[in-house]
Amino acid sequence: MDTSAVLDVGLDALVLAATLSAPLLITALAVGFAVSLFQSVTQIQEVTLSFVPKAVAVGVALLVSGHWMVQETVAFTHELFERIPALLGM
């Protein structure tokens, strides 16, 4: 197994991790921005007002995109198992 193969697998894993985390992070960012905007307009500075909507929105996003996330992870794992002979030079 050479260095380029290790880097290729590592790069694929990092891209998968970024792809899988994007829906949750973008949802938390959008809801956090909306709540912050609401708080600055109304001058309500309650801590739970910023936490609870983000937690609920991320939970909903996880329910919506969870099946896709599991499919992508399983496909990546199958691809890695198929690449084992080539990585070992067999």
PDB file of N, CA, C and O in Angstrom:
ATOM      1  N   MET A   1       0.855  -1.168   0.000  1.00  0.00           N
ATOM      2  CA  MET A   1       0.000   0.000   0.000  1.00  0.00           C
ATOM      3  C   MET A   1       0.899   1.227   0.000  1.00  0.00           C
ATOM      4  O   MET A   1       1.711   1.417   0.906  1.00  0.00           O
ATOM      5  N   ASP A   2       0.745   2.052  -1.020  1.00  0.00           N
ATOM      6  CA  ASP A   2       1.607   3.218  -1.133  1.00  0.00           C
ATOM      7  C   ASP A   2       0.934   4.468  -0.552  1.00  0.00           C
ATOM      8  O   ASP A   2      -0.225   4.444  -0.137  1.00  0.00           O
ATOM      9  N   THR A   3       1.689   5.531  -0.542  1.00  0.00           N
ATOM     10  CA  THR A   3       1.222   6.770   0.078  1.00  0.00           C
ATOM     11  C   THR A   3       0.033   7.375  -0.645  1.00  0.00           C
ATOM     12  O   THR A   3      -0.869   7.922  -0.010  1.00  0.00           O
ATOM     13  N   SER A   4       0.023   7.282  -1.958  1.00  0.00           N
ATOM     14  CA  SER A   4      -1.085   7.883  -2.702  1.00  0.00           C
ATOM     15  C   SER A   4      -2.409   7.168  -2.418  1.00  0.00           C
ATOM     16  O   SER A   4      -3.462   7.804  -2.398  1.00  0.00           O
ATOM     17  N   ALA A   5      -2.361   5.859  -2.198  1.00  0.00           N
ATOM     18  CA  ALA A   5      -3.581   5.116  -1.875  1.00  0.00           C
ATOM     19  C   ALA A   5      -4.117   5.536  -0.503  1.00  0.00           C
ATOM     20  O   ALA A   5      -5.325   5.686  -0.320  1.00  0.00           O
ATOM     21  N   VAL A   6      -3.217   5.721   0.449  1.00  0.00           N
ATOM     22  CA  VAL A   6      -3.633   6.162   1.782  1.00  0.00           C
ATOM     23  C   VAL A   6      -4.234   7.562   1.707  1.00  0.00           C
ATOM     24  O   VAL A   6      -5.266   7.832   2.322  1.00  0.00           O
ATOM     25  N   LEU A   7      -3.596   8.441   0.964  1.00  0.00           N
ATOM     26  CA  LEU A   7      -4.113   9.803   0.811  1.00  0.00           C
ATOM     27  C   LEU A   7      -5.458   9.808   0.088  1.00  0.00           C
ATOM     28  O   LEU A   7      -6.339  10.604   0.415  1.00  0.00           O
ATOM     29  N   ASP A   8      -5.615   8.930  -0.886  1.00  0.00           N
ATOM     30  CA  ASP A   8      -6.878   8.844  -1.617  1.00  0.00           C
ATOM     31  C   ASP A   8      -8.020   8.390  -0.702  1.00  0.00           C
ATOM     32  O   ASP A   8      -9.107   8.965  -0.734  1.00  0.00           O
ATOM     33  N   VAL A   9      -7.777   7.377   0.100  1.00  0.00           N
ATOM     34  CA  VAL A   9      -8.788   6.897   1.037  1.00  0.00           C
ATOM     35  C   VAL A   9      -9.093   7.969   2.081  1.00  0.00           C
ATOM     36  O   VAL A   9     -10.254   8.194   2.421  1.00  0.00           O
ATOM     37  N   GLY A  10      -8.058   8.625   2.585  1.00  0.00           N
ATOM     38  CA  GLY A  10      -8.260   9.692   3.567  1.00  0.00           C
ATOM     39  C   GLY A  10      -9.045  10.858   3.004  1.00  0.00           C
ATOM     40  O   GLY A  10      -9.921  11.405   3.674  1.00  0.00           O
ATOM     41  N   LEU A  11      -8.732  11.242   1.770  1.00  0.00           N
ATOM     42  CA  LEU A  11      -9.455  12.338   1.127  1.00  0.00           C
ATOM     43  C   LEU A  11     -10.916  11.978   0.903  1.00  0.00           C
ATOM     44  O   LEU A  11     -11.804  12.801   1.124  1.00  0.00           O
ATOM     45  N   ASP A  12     -11.166  10.750   0.466  1.00  0.00           N
ATOM     46  CA  ASP A  12     -12.554  10.291   0.278  1.00  0.00           C
ATOM     47  C   ASP A  12     -13.320  10.305   1.599  1.00  0.00           C
ATOM     48  O   ASP A  12     -14.495  10.671   1.634  1.00  0.00           O
ATOM     49  N   ALA A  13     -12.659   9.909   2.675  1.00  0.00           N
ATOM     50  CA  ALA A  13     -13.314   9.902   3.990  1.00  0.00           C
ATOM     51  C   ALA A  13     -13.622  11.326   4.450  1.00  0.00           C
ATOM     52  O   ALA A  13     -14.691  11.578   5.006  1.00  0.00           O
ATOM     53  N   LEU A  14     -12.704  12.249   4.225  1.00  0.00           N
ATOM     54  CA  LEU A  14     -12.946  13.641   4.619  1.00  0.00           C
ATOM     55  C   LEU A  14     -14.067  14.270   3.798  1.00  0.00           C
ATOM     56  O   LEU A  14     -14.884  15.019   4.335  1.00  0.00           O
ATOM     57  N   VAL A  15     -14.112  13.975   2.516  1.00  0.00           N
ATOM     58  CA  VAL A  15     -15.186  14.499   1.673  1.00  0.00           C
ATOM     59  C   VAL A  15     -16.527  13.925   2.110  1.00  0.00           C
ATOM     60  O   VAL A  15     -17.526  14.643   2.147  1.00  0.00           O
ATOM     61  N   LEU A  16     -16.557  12.645   2.439  1.00  0.00           N
ATOM     62  CA  LEU A  16     -17.792  12.033   2.924  1.00  0.00           C
ATOM     63  C   LEU A  16     -18.232  12.671   4.244  1.00  0.00           C
ATOM     64  O   LEU A  16     -19.415  12.954   4.432  1.00  0.00           O
ATOM     65  N   ALA A  17     -17.293  12.894   5.148  1.00  0.00           N
ATOM     66  CA  ALA A  17     -17.634  13.511   6.433  1.00  0.00           C
ATOM     67  C   ALA A  17     -18.188  14.921   6.238  1.00  0.00           C
ATOM     68  O   ALA A  17     -19.149  15.306   6.904  1.00  0.00           O
ATOM     69  N   ALA A  18     -17.596  15.679   5.344  1.00  0.00           N
ATOM     70  CA  ALA A  18     -18.099  17.031   5.067  1.00  0.00           C
ATOM     71  C   ALA A  18     -19.471  16.984   4.414  1.00  0.00           C
ATOM     72  O   ALA A  18     -20.342  17.794   4.732  1.00  0.00           O
ATOM     73  N   THR A  19     -19.663  16.047   3.511  1.00  0.00           N
ATOM     74  CA  THR A  19     -20.952  15.916   2.828  1.00  0.00           C
ATOM     75  C   THR A  19     -22.059  15.507   3.799  1.00  0.00           C
ATOM     76  O   THR A  19     -23.179  16.010   3.717  1.00  0.00           O
ATOM     77  N   LEU A  20     -21.742  14.600   4.712  1.00  0.00           N
ATOM     78  CA  LEU A  20     -22.749  14.121   5.651  1.00  0.00           C
ATOM     79  C   LEU A  20     -23.087  15.164   6.719  1.00  0.00           C
ATOM     80  O   LEU A  20     -24.220  15.217   7.197  1.00  0.00           O
ATOM     81  N   SER A  21     -22.122  15.980   7.087  1.00  0.00           N
ATOM     82  CA  SER A  21     -22.385  16.975   8.129  1.00  0.00           C
ATOM     83  C   SER A  21     -23.000  18.255   7.579  1.00  0.00           C
ATOM     84  O   SER A  21     -23.535  19.058   8.344  1.00  0.00           O
ATOM     85  N   ALA A  22     -22.933  18.457   6.282  1.00  0.00           N
ATOM     86  CA  ALA A  22     -23.427  19.713   5.695  1.00  0.00           C
ATOM     87  C   ALA A  22     -24.907  19.989   5.968  1.00  0.00           C
ATOM     88  O   ALA A  22     -25.226  21.108   6.369  1.00  0.00           O
ATOM     89  N   PRO A  23     -25.824  19.047   5.779  1.00  0.00           N
ATOM     90  CA  PRO A  23     -27.240  19.385   6.033  1.00  0.00           C
ATOM     91  C   PRO A  23     -27.509  19.821   7.472  1.00  0.00           C
ATOM     92  O   PRO A  23     -28.283  20.749   7.707  1.00  0.00           O
ATOM     93  N   LEU A  24     -26.879  19.162   8.421  1.00  0.00           N
ATOM     94  CA  LEU A  24     -27.096  19.512   9.817  1.00  0.00           C
ATOM     95  C   LEU A  24     -26.478  20.863  10.159  1.00  0.00           C
ATOM     96  O   LEU A  24     -27.089  21.675  10.853  1.00  0.00           O
ATOM     97  N   LEU A  25     -25.271  21.097   9.671  1.00  0.00           N
ATOM     98  CA  LEU A  25     -24.600  22.358   9.978  1.00  0.00           C
ATOM     99  C   LEU A  25     -25.284  23.545   9.310  1.00  0.00           C
ATOM    100  O   LEU A  25     -25.401  24.614   9.910  1.00  0.00           O
ATOM    101  N   ILE A  26     -25.733  23.362   8.078  1.00  0.00           N
ATOM    102  CA  ILE A  26     -26.415  24.463   7.379  1.00  0.00           C
ATOM    103  C   ILE A  26     -27.753  24.765   8.048  1.00  0.00           C
ATOM    104  O   ILE A  26     -28.151  25.925   8.152  1.00  0.00           O
ATOM    105  N   THR A  27     -28.445  23.719   8.500  1.00  0.00           N
ATOM    106  CA  THR A  27     -29.702  23.930   9.219  1.00  0.00           C
ATOM    107  C   THR A  27     -29.466  24.695  10.514  1.00  0.00           C
ATOM    108  O   THR A  27     -30.191  25.643  10.817  1.00  0.00           O
ATOM    109  N   ALA A  28     -28.460  24.288  11.276  1.00  0.00           N
ATOM    110  CA  ALA A  28     -28.156  24.979  12.529  1.00  0.00           C
ATOM    111  C   ALA A  28     -27.734  26.420  12.270  1.00  0.00           C
ATOM    112  O   ALA A  28     -28.073  27.316  13.043  1.00  0.00           O
ATOM    113  N   LEU A  29     -26.999  26.644  11.195  1.00  0.00           N
ATOM    114  CA  LEU A  29     -26.575  28.000  10.851  1.00  0.00           C
ATOM    115  C   LEU A  29     -27.766  28.877  10.486  1.00  0.00           C
ATOM    116  O   LEU A  29     -27.866  30.013  10.950  1.00  0.00           O
ATOM    117  N   ALA A  30     -28.656  28.368   9.671  1.00  0.00           N
ATOM    118  CA  ALA A  30     -29.812  29.152   9.234  1.00  0.00           C
ATOM    119  C   ALA A  30     -30.752  29.459  10.404  1.00  0.00           C
ATOM    120  O   ALA A  30     -31.216  30.589  10.553  1.00  0.00           O
ATOM    121  N   VAL A  31     -31.023  28.464  11.219  1.00  0.00           N
ATOM    122  CA  VAL A  31     -31.913  28.690  12.362  1.00  0.00           C
ATOM    123  C   VAL A  31     -31.243  29.604  13.379  1.00  0.00           C
ATOM    124  O   VAL A  31     -31.905  30.471  13.950  1.00  0.00           O
ATOM    125  N   GLY A  32     -29.974  29.434  13.615  1.00  0.00           N
ATOM    126  CA  GLY A  32     -29.255  30.313  14.537  1.00  0.00           C
ATOM    127  C   GLY A  32     -29.255  31.753  14.068  1.00  0.00           C
ATOM    128  O   GLY A  32     -29.410  32.673  14.871  1.00  0.00           O
ATOM    129  N   PHE A  33     -29.080  31.954  12.765  1.00  0.00           N
ATOM    130  CA  PHE A  33     -29.117  33.308  12.223  1.00  0.00           C
ATOM    131  C   PHE A  33     -30.501  33.923  12.370  1.00  0.00           C
ATOM    132  O   PHE A  33     -30.631  35.089  12.743  1.00  0.00           O
ATOM    133  N   ALA A  34     -31.542  33.131  12.076  1.00  0.00           N
ATOM    134  CA  ALA A  34     -32.906  33.646  12.198  1.00  0.00           C
ATOM    135  C   ALA A  34     -33.240  33.994  13.648  1.00  0.00           C
ATOM    136  O   ALA A  34     -33.859  35.025  13.909  1.00  0.00           O
ATOM    137  N   VAL A  35     -32.841  33.153  14.579  1.00  0.00           N
ATOM    138  CA  VAL A  35     -33.108  33.427  15.994  1.00  0.00           C
ATOM    139  C   VAL A  35     -32.317  34.639  16.462  1.00  0.00           C
ATOM    140  O   VAL A  35     -32.841  35.465  17.209  1.00  0.00           O
ATOM    141  N   SER A  36     -31.078  34.756  16.041  1.00  0.00           N
ATOM    142  CA  SER A  36     -30.267  35.924  16.412  1.00  0.00           C
ATOM    143  C   SER A  36     -30.863  37.207  15.860  1.00  0.00           C
ATOM    144  O   SER A  36     -30.885  38.235  16.538  1.00  0.00           O
ATOM    145  N   LEU A  37     -31.339  37.142  14.646  1.00  0.00           N
ATOM    146  CA  LEU A  37     -31.986  38.312  14.053  1.00  0.00           C
ATOM    147  C   LEU A  37     -33.248  38.672  14.834  1.00  0.00           C
ATOM    148  O   LEU A  37     -33.498  39.844  15.112  1.00  0.00           O
ATOM    149  N   PHE A  38     -34.037  37.663  15.185  1.00  0.00           N
ATOM    150  CA  PHE A  38     -35.242  37.897  15.984  1.00  0.00           C
ATOM    151  C   PHE A  38     -34.887  38.492  17.347  1.00  0.00           C
ATOM    152  O   PHE A  38     -35.555  39.413  17.818  1.00  0.00           O
ATOM    153  N   GLN A  39     -33.840  37.969  17.976  1.00  0.00           N
ATOM    154  CA  GLN A  39     -33.432  38.475  19.287  1.00  0.00           C
ATOM    155  C   GLN A  39     -32.922  39.912  19.209  1.00  0.00           C
ATOM    156  O   GLN A  39     -33.186  40.715  20.104  1.00  0.00           O
ATOM    157  N   SER A  40     -32.207  40.230  18.163  1.00  0.00           N
ATOM    158  CA  SER A  40     -31.689  41.593  18.057  1.00  0.00           C
ATOM    159  C   SER A  40     -32.806  42.592  17.733  1.00  0.00           C
ATOM    160  O   SER A  40     -32.746  43.742  18.167  1.00  0.00           O
ATOM    161  N   VAL A  41     -33.810  42.171  16.984  1.00  0.00           N
ATOM    162  CA  VAL A  41     -34.923  43.060  16.660  1.00  0.00           C
ATOM    163  C   VAL A  41     -35.808  43.293  17.889  1.00  0.00           C
ATOM    164  O   VAL A  41     -36.228  44.419  18.156  1.00  0.00           O
ATOM    165  N   THR A  42     -36.084  42.224  18.627  1.00  0.00           N
ATOM    166  CA  THR A  42     -36.983  42.352  19.778  1.00  0.00           C
ATOM    167  C   THR A  42     -36.248  42.636  21.085  1.00  0.00           C
ATOM    168  O   THR A  42     -36.893  42.902  22.099  1.00  0.00           O
ATOM    169  N   GLN A  43     -34.946  42.587  21.086  1.00  0.00           N
ATOM    170  CA  GLN A  43     -34.090  42.793  22.258  1.00  0.00           C
ATOM    171  C   GLN A  43     -34.405  41.808  23.377  1.00  0.00           C
ATOM    172  O   GLN A  43     -34.307  42.147  24.556  1.00  0.00           O
ATOM    173  N   ILE A  44     -34.778  40.603  23.010  1.00  0.00           N
ATOM    174  CA  ILE A  44     -34.967  39.517  23.977  1.00  0.00           C
ATOM    175  C   ILE A  44     -33.659  38.733  24.011  1.00  0.00           C
ATOM    176  O   ILE A  44     -33.226  38.210  22.985  1.00  0.00           O
ATOM    177  N   GLN A  45     -33.031  38.648  25.173  1.00  0.00           N
ATOM    178  CA  GLN A  45     -31.748  37.968  25.286  1.00  0.00           C
ATOM    179  C   GLN A  45     -31.872  36.742  26.182  1.00  0.00           C
ATOM    180  O   GLN A  45     -31.221  36.651  27.223  1.00  0.00           O
ATOM    181  N   GLU A  46     -32.701  35.815  25.772  1.00  0.00           N
ATOM    182  CA  GLU A  46     -32.900  34.575  26.521  1.00  0.00           C
ATOM    183  C   GLU A  46     -32.039  33.484  25.894  1.00  0.00           C
ATOM    184  O   GLU A  46     -32.080  33.281  24.680  1.00  0.00           O
ATOM    185  N   VAL A  47     -31.259  32.778  26.716  1.00  0.00           N
ATOM    186  CA  VAL A  47     -30.334  31.765  26.212  1.00  0.00           C
ATOM    187  C   VAL A  47     -31.083  30.585  25.609  1.00  0.00           C
ATOM    188  O   VAL A  47     -30.691  30.072  24.561  1.00  0.00           O
ATOM    189  N   THR A  48     -32.154  30.151  26.259  1.00  0.00           N
ATOM    190  CA  THR A  48     -32.884  28.989  25.754  1.00  0.00           C
ATOM    191  C   THR A  48     -33.585  29.287  24.436  1.00  0.00           C
ATOM    192  O   THR A  48     -33.881  28.373  23.667  1.00  0.00           O
ATOM    193  N   LEU A  49     -33.850  30.557  24.175  1.00  0.00           N
ATOM    194  CA  LEU A  49     -34.482  30.921  22.911  1.00  0.00           C
ATOM    195  C   LEU A  49     -33.560  30.651  21.730  1.00  0.00           C
ATOM    196  O   LEU A  49     -34.035  30.409  20.620  1.00  0.00           O
ATOM    197  N   SER A  50     -32.262  30.687  21.950  1.00  0.00           N
ATOM    198  CA  SER A  50     -31.341  30.398  20.852  1.00  0.00           C
ATOM    199  C   SER A  50     -31.011  28.913  20.765  1.00  0.00           C
ATOM    200  O   SER A  50     -30.683  28.419  19.687  1.00  0.00           O
ATOM    201  N   PHE A  51     -31.093  28.189  21.887  1.00  0.00           N
ATOM    202  CA  PHE A  51     -30.697  26.785  21.882  1.00  0.00           C
ATOM    203  C   PHE A  51     -31.811  25.840  21.433  1.00  0.00           C
ATOM    204  O   PHE A  51     -31.576  24.958  20.607  1.00  0.00           O
ATOM    205  N   VAL A  52     -32.987  26.010  21.951  1.00  0.00           N
ATOM    206  CA  VAL A  52     -34.081  25.072  21.702  1.00  0.00           C
ATOM    207  C   VAL A  52     -34.480  25.013  20.224  1.00  0.00           C
ATOM    208  O   VAL A  52     -34.614  23.911  19.691  1.00  0.00           O
ATOM    209  N   PRO A  53     -34.678  26.150  19.532  1.00  0.00           N
ATOM    210  CA  PRO A  53     -35.033  26.033  18.107  1.00  0.00           C
ATOM    211  C   PRO A  53     -33.948  25.365  17.264  1.00  0.00           C
ATOM    212  O   PRO A  53     -34.252  24.623  16.330  1.00  0.00           O
ATOM    213  N   LYS A  54     -32.685  25.631  17.593  1.00  0.00           N
ATOM    214  CA  LYS A  54     -31.606  24.978  16.849  1.00  0.00           C
ATOM    215  C   LYS A  54     -31.605  23.480  17.093  1.00  0.00           C
ATOM    216  O   LYS A  54     -31.416  22.702  16.158  1.00  0.00           O
ATOM    217  N   ALA A  55     -31.813  23.066  18.332  1.00  0.00           N
ATOM    218  CA  ALA A  55     -31.833  21.637  18.648  1.00  0.00           C
ATOM    219  C   ALA A  55     -32.995  20.941  17.945  1.00  0.00           C
ATOM    220  O   ALA A  55     -32.836  19.839  17.420  1.00  0.00           O
ATOM    221  N   VAL A  56     -34.148  21.572  17.936  1.00  0.00           N
ATOM    222  CA  VAL A  56     -35.313  20.986  17.265  1.00  0.00           C
ATOM    223  C   VAL A  56     -35.086  20.917  15.754  1.00  0.00           C
ATOM    224  O   VAL A  56     -35.395  19.906  15.122  1.00  0.00           O
ATOM    225  N   ALA A  57     -34.548  21.991  15.179  1.00  0.00           N
ATOM    226  CA  ALA A  57     -34.313  22.023  13.732  1.00  0.00           C
ATOM    227  C   ALA A  57     -33.270  20.994  13.305  1.00  0.00           C
ATOM    228  O   ALA A  57     -33.425  20.350  12.268  1.00  0.00           O
ATOM    229  N   VAL A  58     -32.225  20.837  14.086  1.00  0.00           N
ATOM    230  CA  VAL A  58     -31.210  19.829  13.757  1.00  0.00           C
ATOM    231  C   VAL A  58     -31.802  18.430  13.897  1.00  0.00           C
ATOM    232  O   VAL A  58     -31.482  17.542  13.106  1.00  0.00           O
ATOM    233  N   GLY A  59     -32.656  18.224  14.889  1.00  0.00           N
ATOM    234  CA  GLY A  59     -33.328  16.928  15.018  1.00  0.00           C
ATOM    235  C   GLY A  59     -34.214  16.619  13.829  1.00  0.00           C
ATOM    236  O   GLY A  59     -34.230  15.488  13.343  1.00  0.00           O
ATOM    237  N   VAL A  60     -34.953  17.611  13.355  1.00  0.00           N
ATOM    238  CA  VAL A  60     -35.798  17.427  12.170  1.00  0.00           C
ATOM    239  C   VAL A  60     -34.943  17.172  10.936  1.00  0.00           C
ATOM    240  O   VAL A  60     -35.268  16.314  10.115  1.00  0.00           O
ATOM    241  N   ALA A  61     -33.850  17.918  10.806  1.00  0.00           N
ATOM    242  CA  ALA A  61     -32.947  17.710   9.661  1.00  0.00           C
ATOM    243  C   ALA A  61     -32.333  16.316   9.698  1.00  0.00           C
ATOM    244  O   ALA A  61     -32.130  15.690   8.657  1.00  0.00           O
ATOM    245  N   LEU A  62     -32.040  15.837  10.900  1.00  0.00           N
ATOM    246  CA  LEU A  62     -31.497  14.484  11.027  1.00  0.00           C
ATOM    247  C   LEU A  62     -32.540  13.434  10.654  1.00  0.00           C
ATOM    248  O   LEU A  62     -32.211  12.426  10.029  1.00  0.00           O
ATOM    249  N   LEU A  63     -33.784  13.663  11.031  1.00  0.00           N
ATOM    250  CA  LEU A  63     -34.855  12.740  10.642  1.00  0.00           C
ATOM    251  C   LEU A  63     -35.063  12.734   9.131  1.00  0.00           C
ATOM    252  O   LEU A  63     -35.290  11.684   8.531  1.00  0.00           O
ATOM    253  N   VAL A  64     -34.983  13.914   8.522  1.00  0.00           N
ATOM    254  CA  VAL A  64     -35.209  14.024   7.080  1.00  0.00           C
ATOM    255  C   VAL A  64     -34.048  13.425   6.289  1.00  0.00           C
ATOM    256  O   VAL A  64     -34.272  12.701   5.320  1.00  0.00           O
ATOM    257  N   SER A  65     -32.821  13.718   6.689  1.00  0.00           N
ATOM    258  CA  SER A  65     -31.665  13.297   5.897  1.00  0.00           C
ATOM    259  C   SER A  65     -30.953  12.076   6.465  1.00  0.00           C
ATOM    260  O   SER A  65     -29.935  11.655   5.915  1.00  0.00           O
ATOM    261  N   GLY A  66     -31.454  11.502   7.538  1.00  0.00           N
ATOM    262  CA  GLY A  66     -30.778  10.373   8.170  1.00  0.00           C
ATOM    263  C   GLY A  66     -30.659   9.151   7.279  1.00  0.00           C
ATOM    264  O   GLY A  66     -29.613   8.503   7.248  1.00  0.00           O
ATOM    265  N   HIS A  67     -31.724   8.831   6.553  1.00  0.00           N
ATOM    266  CA  HIS A  67     -31.699   7.664   5.672  1.00  0.00           C
ATOM    267  C   HIS A  67     -30.644   7.829   4.581  1.00  0.00           C
ATOM    268  O   HIS A  67     -29.910   6.892   4.266  1.00  0.00           O
ATOM    269  N   TRP A  68     -30.579   9.023   4.012  1.00  0.00           N
ATOM    270  CA  TRP A  68     -29.576   9.301   2.985  1.00  0.00           C
ATOM    271  C   TRP A  68     -28.167   9.200   3.568  1.00  0.00           C
ATOM    272  O   TRP A  68     -27.260   8.679   2.921  1.00  0.00           O
ATOM    273  N   MET A  69     -27.987   9.698   4.787  1.00  0.00           N
ATOM    274  CA  MET A  69     -26.673   9.653   5.421  1.00  0.00           C
ATOM    275  C   MET A  69     -26.217   8.210   5.649  1.00  0.00           C
ATOM    276  O   MET A  69     -25.050   7.882   5.433  1.00  0.00           O
ATOM    277  N   VAL A  70     -27.132   7.360   6.081  1.00  0.00           N
ATOM    278  CA  VAL A  70     -26.786   5.952   6.294  1.00  0.00           C
ATOM    279  C   VAL A  70     -26.468   5.276   4.966  1.00  0.00           C
ATOM    280  O   VAL A  70     -25.531   4.481   4.889  1.00  0.00           O
ATOM    281  N   GLN A  71     -27.235   5.581   3.920  1.00  0.00           N
ATOM    282  CA  GLN A  71     -26.962   5.001   2.598  1.00  0.00           C
ATOM    283  C   GLN A  71     -25.582   5.400   2.090  1.00  0.00           C
ATOM    284  O   GLN A  71     -24.852   4.563   1.559  1.00  0.00           O
ATOM    285  N   GLU A  72     -25.221   6.662   2.246  1.00  0.00           N
ATOM    286  CA  GLU A  72     -23.907   7.131   1.798  1.00  0.00           C
ATOM    287  C   GLU A  72     -22.784   6.456   2.577  1.00  0.00           C
ATOM    288  O   GLU A  72     -21.760   6.090   2.002  1.00  0.00           O
ATOM    289  N   THR A  73     -22.972   6.292   3.878  1.00  0.00           N
ATOM    290  CA  THR A  73     -21.947   5.654   4.703  1.00  0.00           C
ATOM    291  C   THR A  73     -21.787   4.181   4.333  1.00  0.00           C
ATOM    292  O   THR A  73     -20.666   3.677   4.260  1.00  0.00           O
ATOM    293  N   VAL A  74     -22.896   3.496   4.101  1.00  0.00           N
ATOM    294  CA  VAL A  74     -22.833   2.082   3.711  1.00  0.00           C
ATOM    295  C   VAL A  74     -22.186   1.944   2.335  1.00  0.00           C
ATOM    296  O   VAL A  74     -21.385   1.034   2.121  1.00  0.00           O
ATOM    297  N   ALA A  75     -22.518   2.826   1.406  1.00  0.00           N
ATOM    298  CA  ALA A  75     -21.907   2.769   0.068  1.00  0.00           C
ATOM    299  C   ALA A  75     -20.401   3.004   0.150  1.00  0.00           C
ATOM    300  O   ALA A  75     -19.631   2.340  -0.543  1.00  0.00           O
ATOM    301  N   PHE A  76     -19.982   3.940   0.989  1.00  0.00           N
ATOM    302  CA  PHE A  76     -18.555   4.208   1.150  1.00  0.00           C
ATOM    303  C   PHE A  76     -17.849   3.005   1.767  1.00  0.00           C
ATOM    304  O   PHE A  76     -16.738   2.661   1.364  1.00  0.00           O
ATOM    305  N   THR A  77     -18.487   2.372   2.735  1.00  0.00           N
ATOM    306  CA  THR A  77     -17.888   1.197   3.370  1.00  0.00           C
ATOM    307  C   THR A  77     -17.767   0.048   2.379  1.00  0.00           C
ATOM    308  O   THR A  77     -16.746  -0.640   2.352  1.00  0.00           O
ATOM    309  N   HIS A  78     -18.800  -0.169   1.562  1.00  0.00           N
ATOM    310  CA  HIS A  78     -18.731  -1.214   0.529  1.00  0.00           C
ATOM    311  C   HIS A  78     -17.608  -0.920  -0.460  1.00  0.00           C
ATOM    312  O   HIS A  78     -16.881  -1.822  -0.875  1.00  0.00           O
ATOM    313  N   GLU A  79     -17.476   0.342  -0.828  1.00  0.00           N
ATOM    314  CA  GLU A  79     -16.411   0.726  -1.753  1.00  0.00           C
ATOM    315  C   GLU A  79     -15.034   0.453  -1.142  1.00  0.00           C
ATOM    316  O   GLU A  79     -14.130  -0.013  -1.835  1.00  0.00           O
ATOM    317  N   LEU A  80     -14.875   0.736   0.131  1.00  0.00           N
ATOM    318  CA  LEU A  80     -13.596   0.457   0.785  1.00  0.00           C
ATOM    319  C   LEU A  80     -13.306  -1.033   0.829  1.00  0.00           C
ATOM    320  O   LEU A  80     -12.173  -1.450   0.588  1.00  0.00           O
ATOM    321  N   PHE A  81     -14.318  -1.846   1.133  1.00  0.00           N
ATOM    322  CA  PHE A  81     -14.103  -3.289   1.160  1.00  0.00           C
ATOM    323  C   PHE A  81     -13.754  -3.825  -0.226  1.00  0.00           C
ATOM    324  O   PHE A  81     -12.952  -4.752  -0.346  1.00  0.00           O
ATOM    325  N   GLU A  82     -14.344  -3.254  -1.268  1.00  0.00           N
ATOM    326  CA  GLU A  82     -14.018  -3.685  -2.628  1.00  0.00           C
ATOM    327  C   GLU A  82     -12.610  -3.264  -3.029  1.00  0.00           C
ATOM    328  O   GLU A  82     -11.987  -3.910  -3.870  1.00  0.00           O
ATOM    329  N   ARG A  83     -12.104  -2.186  -2.434  1.00  0.00           N
ATOM    330  CA  ARG A  83     -10.767  -1.696  -2.774  1.00  0.00           C
ATOM    331  C   ARG A  83      -9.657  -2.389  -2.011  1.00  0.00           C
ATOM    332  O   ARG A  83      -8.484  -2.153  -2.302  1.00  0.00           O
ATOM    333  N   ILE A  84      -9.981  -3.232  -1.048  1.00  0.00           N
ATOM    334  CA  ILE A  84      -8.944  -3.873  -0.224  1.00  0.00           C
ATOM    335  C   ILE A  84      -7.957  -4.686  -1.061  1.00  0.00           C
ATOM    336  O   ILE A  84      -6.751  -4.546  -0.856  1.00  0.00           O
ATOM    337  N   PRO A  85      -8.406  -5.527  -1.992  1.00  0.00           N
ATOM    338  CA  PRO A  85      -7.412  -6.271  -2.790  1.00  0.00           C
ATOM    339  C   PRO A  85      -6.476  -5.362  -3.593  1.00  0.00           C
ATOM    340  O   PRO A  85      -5.282  -5.638  -3.706  1.00  0.00           O
ATOM    341  N   ALA A  86      -7.017  -4.291  -4.143  1.00  0.00           N
ATOM    342  CA  ALA A  86      -6.186  -3.385  -4.913  1.00  0.00           C
ATOM    343  C   ALA A  86      -5.223  -2.625  -4.003  1.00  0.00           C
ATOM    344  O   ALA A  86      -4.094  -2.334  -4.399  1.00  0.00           O
ATOM    345  N   LEU A  87      -5.655  -2.309  -2.808  1.00  0.00           N
ATOM    346  CA  LEU A  87      -4.783  -1.600  -1.891  1.00  0.00           C
ATOM    347  C   LEU A  87      -3.663  -2.500  -1.369  1.00  0.00           C
ATOM    348  O   LEU A  87      -2.562  -2.025  -1.087  1.00  0.00           O
ATOM    349  N   LEU A  88      -3.940  -3.792  -1.241  1.00  0.00           N
ATOM    350  CA  LEU A  88      -2.931  -4.723  -0.774  1.00  0.00           C
ATOM    351  C   LEU A  88      -2.038  -5.236  -1.899  1.00  0.00           C
ATOM    352  O   LEU A  88      -1.052  -5.927  -1.641  1.00  0.00           O
ATOM    353  N   GLY A  89      -2.374  -4.903  -3.141  1.00  0.00           N
ATOM    354  CA  GLY A  89      -1.569  -5.322  -4.288  1.00  0.00           C
ATOM    355  C   GLY A  89      -1.830  -6.742  -4.722  1.00  0.00           C
ATOM    356  O   GLY A  89      -0.938  -7.378  -5.284  1.00  0.00           O
ATOM    357  N   MET A  90      -3.014  -7.264  -4.486  1.00  0.00           N
ATOM    358  CA  MET A  90      -3.322  -8.647  -4.863  1.00  0.00           C
ATOM    359  C   MET A  90      -3.932  -8.705  -6.225  1.00  0.00           C
ATOM    360  O   MET A  90      -4.258  -9.788  -6.710  1.00  0.00           O
TER     361      MET A  90
END
